[in-house]
């Protein structure tokens, strides 16, 4: 699964999936999502391919 992330304010990040879906996550939800995806830490805006 591939996705982009973009920090929109200090406690929220949008995750854009390449199939057109997106989610707005809190920092805690983002940490959980990244752990689930096997990732740990990210920069402000990243592309991820799996």
C-alpha positions in Angstrom: 0.0 0.0 0.0 1.4 3.4 -0.9 0.5 6.7 0.7 1.6 10.3 1.3 1.4 12.1 4.6 1.1 15.9 5.2 1.1 17.6 8.6 -1.8 20.1 8.6 -1.3 21.4 12.2 0.7 20.5 15.3 -1.7 17.6 16.3 -3.2 16.5 12.9 -1.8 14.8 9.8 -3.6 13.8 6.7 -2.8 10.5 5.1 -3.5 10.3 1.4 -3.7 6.8 -0.1 -3.0 6.3 -3.8 -6.4 4.8 -4.4 -8.0 8.2 -3.6 -8.9 7.7 0.0 -7.6 10.0 2.8 -7.8 10.2 6.6 -7.0 13.0 9.1 -5.3 11.5 12.1 -4.2 12.9 15.5 -0.6 12.3 16.5 -1.6 9.3 18.6 -3.6 7.8 15.7 -0.7 8.5 13.3 1.7 6.7 15.7 -0.7 3.7 15.7 -1.0 3.7 11.9 2.7 3.9 11.4 3.3 1.0 13.8 0.7 -1.0 11.9 2.4 -0.2 8.6 5.8 -1.2 10.1 7.2 2.3 10.2 8.1 4.4 13.2 9.1 8.0 12.5 8.5 10.4 9.5 9.4 13.8 8.4 6.9 16.6 7.7 5.8 15.2 4.2 6.7 11.8 2.9 5.8 9.3 0.2 5.6 5.7 1.2 5.5 2.6 -1.0 5.0 -0.9 0.3 
